[in-house]
Amino acid sequence: RVAAEALPDSGCVAAAVKRPLPKALARGFDAYVASRPRWPEAEGLHPMEATIDRVAVIDFSACKSPQKQTEEGEMKVKDAEQEEKEESLDGAIGYGSNLPPRFSPQPASASAAIRQVASVLPPPLAAAVAGDARELLLALRRRTGRRQFIARLELVLGDTCTRWHCDNN
């Protein structure tokens, strides 16, 4: 939520917030990175390509507009039931690689799209990433009123500086 609150500022180009992870989850991420994972999409890349992405566009266009915060940070919400309904991904769709196309008669739900993006991770890590993505998407939507967002999971594989600039970082 803190990162989402900073993004609408005209001077903000990115926002990051460090938050604590449960120790077991932190160990899981450490072990995953130490295992030097290879994602299926990385098969045809040059060994020094920097990253591979898994991307889904999350589209809230068919959803009712969220309640926006006032300047004082107060929510304009009528009751808890309405707030809960607005704080869900229900009605939002997702599209991208390995998902139905944007205007498909059977579009993927936003939740399914997020799960697809995170599916390369071990189940506990995928669940944590999907939960964070959900929270961030809802906070961004509530705070900015935007209808489309890109959910991106990136795996850094190499150092393009070595390949393209002949230096080492």
C-alpha positions as CSV (number, residue, x, y, z in Angstrom):
1,R,0.0,0.0,0.0
2,V,2.8,2.4,0.8
3,A,4.4,2.0,-2.6
4,A,1.0,2.4,-4.3
5,E,0.5,5.7,-2.4
6,A,3.7,7.2,-3.8
7,L,3.1,6.4,-7.4
8,P,0.5,9.1,-8.3
9,D,3.0,11.8,-7.3
10,S,4.1,13.5,-10.5
11,G,7.8,13.3,-9.4
12,C,7.6,9.5,-8.8
13,V,9.0,7.2,-11.4
14,A,9.1,4.0,-9.2
15,A,8.3,3.0,-5.7
16,A,9.7,0.2,-3.6
17,V,9.0,-0.7,0.0
18,K,11.0,-3.2,1.9
19,R,8.9,-5.4,4.1
20,P,9.7,-8.3,6.3
21,L,9.1,-11.8,5.1
22,P,8.4,-14.7,7.4
23,K,11.8,-16.5,7.9
24,A,10.6,-19.7,6.2
25,L,9.5,-17.8,3.1
26,A,12.7,-15.8,3.0
27,R,14.7,-19.1,3.2
28,G,12.5,-20.4,0.4
29,F,13.3,-17.5,-1.9
30,D,17.0,-17.7,-1.0
31,A,17.1,-21.4,-1.8
32,Y,15.2,-20.8,-5.1
33,V,17.6,-18.1,-6.2
34,A,20.6,-20.2,-5.1
35,S,19.3,-23.1,-7.3
36,R,19.9,-20.9,-10.4
37,P,16.5,-21.7,-11.9
38,R,15.8,-21.8,-15.6
39,W,12.3,-20.8,-16.8
40,P,10.8,-22.5,-19.9
41,E,10.8,-19.1,-21.8
42,A,14.6,-18.9,-21.4
43,E,15.4,-21.9,-23.5
44,G,16.3,-19.9,-26.7
45,L,18.1,-17.0,-25.0
46,H,21.8,-16.2,-25.3
47,P,23.6,-17.3,-22.1
48,M,24.3,-13.7,-21.2
49,E,20.8,-12.3,-21.7
50,A,20.0,-10.3,-18.7
51,T,16.4,-11.2,-17.9
52,I,13.4,-13.2,-18.8
53,D,9.9,-11.9,-18.0
54,R,6.6,-13.5,-17.3
55,V,3.9,-10.8,-18.0
56,A,0.2,-10.5,-17.7
57,V,-2.0,-7.4,-18.3
58,I,-4.6,-7.1,-15.6
59,D,-7.7,-5.2,-16.9
60,F,-10.3,-3.8,-14.6
61,S,-12.3,-2.1,-17.4
62,A,-15.4,-4.2,-16.8
63,C,-15.3,-3.5,-13.0
64,K,-17.0,-0.7,-11.1
65,S,-14.7,2.2,-10.3
66,P,-13.1,1.9,-6.9
67,Q,-13.7,4.3,-4.1
68,K,-10.8,6.8,-4.1
69,Q,-9.1,8.2,-1.1
70,T,-9.7,11.8,-0.1
71,E,-6.7,14.1,0.3
72,E,-6.8,13.4,4.0
73,G,-6.5,9.7,3.3
74,E,-10.1,8.8,4.3
75,M,-12.0,6.3,2.3
76,K,-15.4,7.1,0.9
77,V,-17.0,3.8,1.6
78,K,-20.6,3.2,2.5
79,D,-20.2,-0.1,4.3
80,A,-17.9,-3.1,4.9
81,E,-19.7,-5.3,2.4
82,Q,-19.3,-2.8,-0.4
83,E,-15.6,-2.3,0.5
84,E,-15.0,-6.0,0.4
85,K,-16.6,-6.3,-3.0
86,E,-14.5,-3.5,-4.4
87,E,-11.4,-4.9,-2.9
88,S,-11.5,-8.0,-5.0
89,L,-10.1,-9.0,-8.4
90,D,-13.6,-10.3,-9.3
91,G,-14.6,-9.1,-12.7
92,A,-11.0,-8.1,-13.7
93,I,-9.5,-10.1,-16.6
94,G,-5.9,-11.0,-17.5
95,Y,-4.3,-11.7,-20.7
96,G,-0.8,-12.5,-21.9
97,S,1.4,-15.5,-22.7
98,N,-0.3,-18.8,-22.1
99,L,-3.6,-17.1,-21.5
100,P,-6.7,-16.5,-23.8
101,P,-6.3,-13.4,-25.9
102,R,-7.6,-10.0,-24.8
103,F,-11.0,-10.1,-26.5
104,S,-11.6,-13.8,-26.1
105,P,-15.2,-14.9,-25.4
106,Q,-13.7,-16.9,-22.4
107,P,-11.1,-14.5,-20.9
108,A,-8.9,-15.5,-18.0
109,S,-9.7,-14.0,-14.7
110,A,-7.1,-11.7,-13.2
111,S,-6.4,-14.2,-10.5
112,A,-5.8,-16.9,-13.1
113,A,-3.4,-14.6,-14.9
114,I,-1.5,-13.8,-11.8
115,R,-1.2,-17.5,-11.0
116,Q,0.1,-18.2,-14.5
117,V,2.8,-15.5,-14.1
118,A,3.9,-17.0,-10.8
119,S,3.5,-20.7,-11.8
120,V,7.3,-21.1,-12.5
121,L,7.9,-20.7,-8.7
122,P,7.6,-23.4,-6.1
123,P,4.0,-23.4,-4.7
124,P,4.7,-21.6,-1.4
125,L,6.6,-18.9,-3.2
126,A,4.1,-18.6,-6.0
127,A,1.3,-18.2,-3.4
128,A,3.3,-15.4,-1.7
129,V,4.0,-13.6,-5.0
130,A,0.4,-13.9,-6.1
131,G,-0.8,-12.5,-2.8
132,D,1.5,-9.6,-3.0
133,A,0.5,-8.9,-6.6
134,R,-3.2,-9.0,-5.7
135,E,-2.6,-6.5,-2.8
136,L,-0.5,-4.2,-5.0
137,L,-2.9,-4.2,-7.9
138,L,-5.9,-3.4,-5.7
139,A,-4.0,-0.6,-3.9
140,L,-2.8,0.8,-7.2
141,R,-6.3,0.7,-8.7
142,R,-7.8,2.3,-5.6
143,R,-5.2,5.0,-5.4
144,T,-4.8,5.8,-9.1
145,G,-8.2,4.9,-10.6
146,R,-6.4,3.3,-13.5
147,R,-8.0,0.4,-15.3
148,Q,-5.0,-1.6,-16.6
149,F,-1.8,-2.7,-15.0
150,I,1.0,-5.0,-16.0
151,A,2.0,-7.8,-13.6
152,R,5.6,-8.7,-14.3
153,L,7.8,-11.4,-12.7
154,E,11.4,-11.1,-13.9
155,L,14.3,-13.5,-13.5
156,V,17.7,-12.0,-13.9
157,L,19.9,-14.5,-15.8
158,G,23.0,-12.7,-16.8
159,D,24.8,-9.5,-17.3
160,T,24.2,-7.7,-20.6
161,C,26.9,-5.2,-19.8
162,T,29.5,-8.0,-20.4
163,R,27.9,-8.9,-23.7
164,W,27.1,-5.4,-25.1
165,H,29.6,-3.1,-23.4
166,C,32.4,-5.5,-22.7
167,D,32.6,-4.6,-19.0
168,N,31.7,-6.5,-15.9
169,N,29.1,-5.4,-13.3
